[in-house]
Amino acid sequence: MTLYAIAPPALHANRRGVSSATLEPSMPLVRVRQIIAGIVLAFSAMLIFLAIDGLTLPMRLTLAVFVAAITAWTILDLPDTPVALAGAAILPVMGAIDEDVLYRSLGNEIVWLMLAAFVVAAVLRQVGVVEQVIGRLLSRINTVQSLFWALTLLIFTTAFIIPSTSARAAILAPVYLGLSAAIANARINRALALLFPSIILLSAGASLIGAGAHLVAADMMERTRGEGPGFLAWIALAGPFSLLCCLLACAVLLHVFLTREERAIVLAQRRQDDAPAPVTRQQWTVLAIAGVMVLLFATQPLHGIGMALTGIAAALVLATERVSGLSLKTALKGVEWNLLLFLAGTLVIGDALLETGTAKVMADRLVGLLGQGKAVWPAVVVGFAAIVATLSHLVITSRTARATVLIPALALPLAGLGVDPLNLVMVVTLASGFCQTLIVSAKPVALFGAMDPPPFAQADLFRLAGFLIVPFIALLLVFATLVWPLQGLPLR
């Protein structure tokens, strides 16, 4: 037996007279990205400032910053928040917008609503309300299949009270760890680990506060037509679609990743000493306050109190030591400040596109290129928007960034072909929520995939996405063309 039966690649190369240096990459990937980005930015600058006519200087500057932000997010893969804040700061410096627009974004109702919701989520996590409720309901589950369906519905409901998918993933991760340890089956735990982030991501579309992208979309809808969906209206439009997508994902995981025998496995009955502890008075109080907050969100058209003000009031009450045992200072540490600043920055860029008229010019130019006199079926336009927005997570990893880019650059221009802009904004926003193809496409997927040992691999995500993506797009097309028009959101 020889110790070098299989020689290293460099040794084989040298035997053939090829230098091992030629096998090494001649240029690092980062450098390649920088060169491509430089070419894209230079070409875009020539188009914006030299080739395109009929634009005012603020329009050109806004469009240049918009393209630069997209390039930084996609090609250069730079961090989302610094890019958004840099773009927001550059716009008033160059004179594209007033400074007041930048400062106003930090006091935007959307930012305050998300801040309050994060505080509420921190309190819920501190007192263990979510784990308590899920533990009590799952204690009556007998089989693996019933466990998956119950978890799907329970995770779905958390979208209406806990903001951002990453916050929900952090709260629900201990639930998965407890279940996986009790089940102790690698195949079932793999499907279970895929279920949690998949339902977290797909269910977010059902709630207005489920993701920052929805608040950006609602804000742009209001600026475009003077009206945007409220808390209940968003649920009525997006709730059924998101619920069906969650049920579909659960069915795929049960029937593709598990066998019939595995689905029918009877779970070990909980011992008496393992029974969940009684719900404390503190937990009942927190649940009641959170429930009142959601009720006020839903009835906002009746009492007229803004969602942000309601959320702040609930957060201040909950973040007191007498109520939850958690001080406001401690609760604020659970706020995702990075997301809030990113949201504020993207709002400034979105405002600039609308206030300078850049978005309208982009829409008019697209219609001119495609031919205004040509008849285009609305279903074709909606289908195209849905496909592009669904696949955009492969390029832009942030959900809010996808909404900020796709609404002015895709939804509003395509609306010029005869499709209602609000309908297209909903399509693009919900489609951009599909982001479980890659581990890096969404924080919940990365969180569950990074556990030790990793419960699933990249190949498992490809397999799951392959079964979900076509039904997802088809279902969205059905809702946009058939269901939403019956609910008052026209197609044309």
N, C-alpha and C positions, 0 to 999 in steps of 0.2 A: 504494500500500500504506500502510495506517495503522499507527501504532505501538501503538494501543490498541484493536485489533479486539475483543479479549476483555478487558473491564474487570474489575477486582478485584471480589469479592463485595460489599465495603463500598460501592463506587461504585454498583453496581446497586441496592443497598438504599436508598441516599440518593435515587436517582432516583425510587424508588417512594414516597418520603416516610417511609421507615423508618430510624430511627437505627441507625448501625452498632453502637452499644453494646448494642442489643437482641439482636444476633447472638452476642455473647460469652456464655459460660456465666455464669449468674447466681451460681453457687456452685461452688467447686472440689470435685473428687471427694473429696479428703481430708476436707473438711468434711461432705460427704454421708455418707461412711463413719462418721464420728464420731457424727452424729445417729442413724443407723440402729443403731449399736452401743449408744448410750445408751438407745434405746427398747427394744432387745432385753434389755439388762441390767436395766432397770427393771421390765419385764414379768416377766422370770425371777425377780427378787428377790421380787416380790409373790407369785408362785406358790410359790416355795420356802419363804418365811417366813410367808406368810399363808394361802394356799389349800390347800396340801398338808398333810394331817394325818398323825399316826402316825410322824413323823420325830423323832429325837433332835437335839439341837443340833449335835453333831459331824457328823451326816448332812447337815443343812441347810448347814453351813459348807462341807463337802467338796463338795457338789453345786453350791454357789454358785461356788466356786473353779474347779470343772470347767467350768461354763458360761462363766465369764469367760475361761478359757484358750482354749476353742473360739472364742469371739467375737473374741478378740485375734488368733488364728491365721487366721481366715477373713475376717471382715468388715473388721477394721482392718489385716489383712495385716502384723502386727508380726513382728519377727525371732523365730524359733522358740525359740532358747536362752534369751534374757532372759525370755520369757513363762513357759517351763517352770520356770526357777529361781525366778522371782517367785512362781509358784503354789506351788512346793515350800516356799518360805520362809514364805509367809503361813499355810499350814496349821498348823504348830506355834505360830506367834504367836497365832493365834485360838483355839488349844486344840483343834483338830479331831483332831490326832494328837500323839504325844510327839515331843520334839526328837530322840530317838534314831533315829526312822524317817528323818529327814532326813540325819543323819550316817551312818547305816548304808548309805544308798544310794550314797554315794561309795566305800564299801568293798565294794559288791556284786560278786559273782563275775562278773556280766555286764560291768561296767565294766572290771574287770581283764583279762578275756578280750579285749575289744576293744582295750584299750591294748597288750597283748602282740601282738595280730595286726597292729596298725598298725606296730609296731616291725619285725616280720618283713617286712611289705610294704615298708617303707623300705629294708631291707637288700636285698631282691630287686630293687628298683628301682635301688639304687646299683651293684650288681654286674652288672646287665643280664641277669639270668637269663631273664626273660620274653621280652625281645626276641631273645635268643639262641635259645631254643627255637622261638619262632614263626618266626624267620627261617630256621632250618634246615629246618623242616617245609614252609614255603611255597616253598622253593627248588625243590621237586619238583612244584609246581602248574603246569599248562599253560594252562588256560582260565579265563576270568572266572567261569564257573559253579562250577568246582571250587574256585576261590579263595574264593568266598562260603561254600560248604559247609564248607570246611576252617576258615575263620576262625570260623564259628559254633560248631563243636565245640571249637576251641582256647579261645575266649573263655569258653565254658561251663565248662571245667575250671578256669579261674582263680577261680571263685566259691568253691571249696573251700579256698582258702589265703589269699586277699586279702580283708580285710573292707571293707565299705562300697562302694557302687557308685561313689562319687566317687573313691575311691582307685584302683579298677581303671581308671576312665576316664583318670586322670592318667598311669597306667603305660602304657596302651595307645594314648594319643594319638600318641606318636612313631611307633608302628607304622603307624597310618593315614597320617600325614604322609609317611612313606617310600613307602608303597604308592601313594598318590595322585600323588606326584611322578613315580613310575615309569610309572604308567598314563597320565596326562596326557589323560584323557577326562572332560569335565565331567559327562556323564550317569552314567557308571560311578562316578565319584567321589562324586556325590550319593547314589547308592544305597549306596555303601560307607560314607559318613559317617553314613547312617541306620542301617546294619547295626550298627556298633560300639555306640552307646548303647542300641539296642533289645535286643541280645543281652545286654549288661551288665545291663540292668534286668530282663529276663525270666529270665535264668539265676540271678539272685541268690536267687530263691525256692527253688532246689534245695539250698542250704546253710544250716545253722543260723547260721553266722557271715557269711553273704552280706549281711545287712543288720541294723541294730540293731533293726528292727521284729520280726524273728524271735526275737531274744533276749527282747524284751518279751513276745511271745506265749507263748514257752516258760515264762517266769517266771509269767505269769498262769495258764497251764494247770496248772502245778504247785501254785499257791496255791488254785486252784479245786477240784481233785480230788486233790491230793497226788501227782500224777505228770505228767511232761512228757516230750516226745520228746528223746532224746539225739541225738548227731551222726549216727549211722547210721540211727536211726529216722526222723529228719527227711528224710534222703536217700531212704529207702524210700518215704515218703509223698509228698514234694513233688518229688523228683528227676525221675521220669518225666513229671509234668505240666509242669514247667519246661522239660524238654528238648523235648517236643512243641511247646510254645509258641515256643521258639527256632527250631525247624525250620520252623514255620509262618511266622514272621516272615521268615526267610531266603527261603522260597518266594515269599512276597508281593513282596518286594523284587526278586527275580529276574524274576518273571513279570508284575508290574504296572509296575515302574519301568524295566525293560530289555526290549529286543526280543530275538527269537531270535538275530539276528545279533550283537547286543552280548554276549549270554551265551556265544556260541561263539568270541569273539575269543581268539586265542592270545596269551598274554603273552610278552613278549620274554624270551628265555632269559638267565639271569644269566651275565655274563662271568666268566672265571676269576679276575680280579683283584677282582671284587665278591663273591666267595664269602665266607660268614660266617667269622669268625675261629674258630680251634679253641676248644673249651670249656676254660677254664682250670681249674687245680686248685682255685682259690678258688671258682669257680662250681659245680664238682662238690660241694665241701664244703657250700656253702649249700643246694644242691638236696637233698643227703642229709639234712641237719638238718631242713629244711622237710618232707621226706617222712616222717621219723620222727615229727615233730610231728603230722602228719595221721593217721598210723597209730595213734598213741597216742590221738588224738581218737576214732577209730573203735572202738578196743578199750577204751574207758573202763570199760564194765561189767565187763570181765575183771580189770583191774588196780586199779580203784577210785580212780585219781588223777584229780582234777578237771580239766576242760578249762582252766580259768583257770591253775591251777598248771603244767600242761604248757606252756601258751602262754608263761607268764612265764619258765620255764626255757629254752625254745627262744629266746626273745627275748634273754635275757641272754647265751646262748652266741653267737648270731649277731651281736649288737651289740658285738663286741670287734674291735679292729683286727687282731689276729692271724688271725681267722677271715674277716672280711669287709672289713677295711680301713676300717670305719665304727665310730666310738665310740658308746657309748650316748647321750652328750649330743647328738651329731649326729642319731642315729636318732630321738630323742624330738622333734626339731624337725619330723619328718614326721607326728607324731600329730595327728589332727584333734581337738584339745581341745574345740572348739566342739561337736562331735558327742557326745563323752563327757559333757560337762556337761549337754547336752540330754537325753541318755539317762538320766543320774542324776536330773534333774528330773522327767522323765516317770515314772520308776519310783516316785518319792515320790507323785505324784498317783495312779498306779495302785494303790499300796499303800493309800493312804487310802480309795479307793473300795471296796476289798475288806475292809480291817480294820474300817472303821466300819459295814460292812453296807449301804452305799449302793447298791452294784451289785446286791445281792440284792433290795433294796426296789424298785429300778427294774425288775428283771425281773418281780417279782410284780405291780407296778402295770400293766405292759404286758400281761401275761397276763390280768389282770382287765379291762382295757379291751377286749381282743379277744374275751374270753369263753372261760373255761377249758374249758367243756363242748363247744365247737365243735371239730369234727374238722378239722385242717389237714394237708394232705399235706406230709410232710417235704421233698419236692422243691420245693414252692412256697416254703417258708420258706428253704431253701438258695438257691434262685434269687433271691429278693428280697434276701437278704444279699449275694449275689455281685454283683448289679447295683448296689446302693447303694455297696458298698465299691470297686467298679471305677470308678465315676464320682466318687468322693470326691476323687480327685487334682485335679479341676477346682477344688475349693474349698480343700483343705488340701494345700499343696505338699510338706510333709515326710512321708516314708514312715513314720518312727517316730511322728510325731504322729498320723498316720491310724490306726495300730495302737492307740495309747494312747486315742484317742477312740472308735474303732469297737468295740473288744473289750468294754468295759463298757457302752457305750451302745447297741450293736446286737447283737453276738453273744450275750452272756450273757442279755439280756432275751428274745431270740427263742428261746433254748434252753428257756424256760419253755413253749413251745408243743409240746414233745415231741421236740425234736431234741437229740442229744447235744451238750453245750457244747463239748467239745474239737473235734468235727467242725466246728462253726460258727466257732470261733476260727481253725482252719486255713483255712477258706474266706475269712474276712474278711481274714486276714493276707496270703494269697497274692493275693487280688483287689486289695488295696491296692497291690500291686507294679506294677500296670498304670499307667504314668505317662508315656507318650510322646505325649500329645495336644498339649500346649503346650510351648514352649521353656522356660518357667519352671517346668514341673511337676517337673523332676528335674535335678540338677546335671550328670549325664553328657550329657543332651540340650543343656543350656545351654553346656557346655564345647565340644562339637563344633560347635554352631550358631554360636558366637561366633568361630570361626576366620576368618582374613582371607585370601582373601575367604570369606564365608559359604557353605559347601557346599550347604546346603539352606535352604528358607524355611518359614514357618509353614504354608503351604498343603500342603507335602509331608508334614508331620506329621499334619495333618488327614486327608489321603488315606491314609496308612499306618494310622492309628488306625481309620479307617472300615472297612478290610478286616480288622483284627485283633480288634476289640472283641467282636463277636458270637461268633466261634469261640472266643475266650478264655473268655467266660462259659459257653458251652455245654460246653467241655471241662472246666472247673472243676466244673460241675454233674454231669457224668458221673463224675468222680473221687470227688466227695463222696458220691454216692448209690450208686454201683456198685463202684468200685475200692477205696476206703478201707475199707468194711465187710469186704471180703475180707482186708484186711491187719490187722484187729483194731481199727480205729477205727469204732465203730458209728455208724449214722445216727440211731438212736433212743436 
